[in-house]
């Protein structure tokens, strides 16, 4: 069985540093044999989640369907004011639409988390916030998380990272998600 890993992240700015970090982690998942599906940039533009509304935009439907069928997930958020961006939080709020499923929310899924910000404080608190949200959604954060300080690390287009240590961590996150998905 081929594992499917859904990557969610970035900002509304196309090809942002957080989207590039996500792409690097997804490359690791691909190396480990997974089929990957990235939801980034303008695909994350959705109305604020409202559980009382039943109509969903095409972007919201794509996100919820991708999460529903995912064996594993990788999240990458820019650090805004010491935590995850509103864009990423809103996307994760849509996991509420999975509450009635046989596998509600992110239940039983391995989830790789990456926080990326300009400076260590926001980078680490963003990673910590992602891990907390994953726990609340019943997911299993991988043992290795990515804290990427964009003041020190830059990515090329497509996720190529000049810092070999950071590149190895991001690829390892992708590998861990696939490894844990194969075990469950």
N, C-alpha and C positions, 0 to 999 in steps of 0.2 A: 504494500500500500504506500502510495506517495503522500507524504505529509504536506499540508497546505499551511503556509505561514503568511499572515496578514500583517503588513507594516503600516502603522498610522503615525504620521508626524510631519514635522516641518511647520512652516508658517504660510501665510497667504502669499509671501514673496516667493516666486518660483526659484527653485534651486538654492534654497537657503542653506546655511551651515547645518541646521538640524536635519533638513531633508537629506543632505549629503551624508551625514552620520548614519541616518536610517538606511540609506542605500548601501553603505559599507556593511552594516549588520545583516541586511537582507542578502548581500553577496555571500556572507558566511553561511546563511541558511541554504542558499542555492548550492554552495559547495558541498553541504552535508546531504544533498539530495532532495531538498524541498522544492515545491512549486510555490512561488511567492506572488503576492498581490499587494501592491503599494497604494495607499490612499493618502495623498499629500496635496499641498497647495490649495488650489481652487476647489478641489474635490471635498475639502473639509469645510467649505463655506455652506453652512446650513443655518436655518432659523434656530434661535435658542430652544433647547429641548423643553417641551411642555407635555407632560404625561397625559394631559386631558385632551390633547389634539390627536386624532387618529390619522389624519392625512400627513404624508411624509413627502418631502422633495425627492427627486431622483438621487441626489447625493446621499441623503439619509437612508434611503432604501438600499443603495449599494453598500454603504457602511454596515448596516445591520445584517444584511445577507452575508457579507464577507465574514463578519464576526461569527455568525451562526454556523458557518461551515468550516471555520478555521480550526486547525489542530493546535496551532500556536500563534502567538501574537508578538510583535515587536513594537514598542512605543518609543518615540523620540520627541521630546518637547524642548523648545527653547525656554530658558529661564526668564520669566518676566517678573520683576519685583520679588525675587526669591522663591518663586513657585512655578507650577506649570502654566502655560498660556491658557487664556480663556478659550481659544480655538480647540486645543486638545481636550480641555475639560468638557466642553460642550460635546465634542465627538464621543467621549467616554460616557457622557450622560445618556446618549442614545442606546447604550447597552441595556438600559432599563427596558427597552422593547423586547429583550430576550427573557424577561422575568418568568414567563409562563412556559418556556421551552423545557424539554427534557434535560438539557444542559443549560441552566439559567446563567445569565451574565457571562462571565469568563470561567465558569466552574470547570475545574480539572484541566485547564489549559496552561501550558507554560508560557510565561510572558517575560520577554526581555525588555529592560527599561534603560533608557538613555536620557540623561539630562545634559543640556549643552547651553552654556552661558558665558558671558565675558567676565570671568573671575571665578575663583573657587567657591566662594560662599554661595552664590546663586546656583552654581552648577550642582553642588552637593545637595542643597535643599530642594532643588527641582527633582533630582533623582529620588530623594527620600519621599517627596510628595507623590511621584509616580508609583513607587512601590506601595505606599499606603492606599492609593486608589485601587491598585490591582488587588490587594488583599480584600478591600471592601467589596470588590466585584467577584470574589471567590477564586481569583486566579492564583497561580503559583509563580511569583517572581523568580527568575533564574538566580542562582547563587551569585553570578557575576553581573554587575550592573555597570553601565558606562557613565562616567563623569568626565565630560569633555569641556575643557576650558578653552574657549575660542580665542582668548587673548594669547594663548600659547600654541594652539593647534589650528591649522587651516586645512581645508579640503579642496581638492580639485573638482571640476565638474564630474558628476557621476559617482562621487564618493571616495575617490582616491585620496588617501591621507599620507602626507609626507612623514608624519611621525609614526614610525614602525610600531612602537609600543601601543599607541592608541589604535592603530589599524588592527593589530592583533587582538586587542580587547574587543573591539566591535565585531570582528569575524567570529571570535569565540562566543559572544552572546548569541549570534545566529546559530552556531553549532549547538550550543546548549539548548536552545528552544527546540530544535529538531530532535536532539537526543532525548529530551524529556517527553516530547510528543510521541516518539516511538515507543517509549516505556509505558505510556498510559493506555 
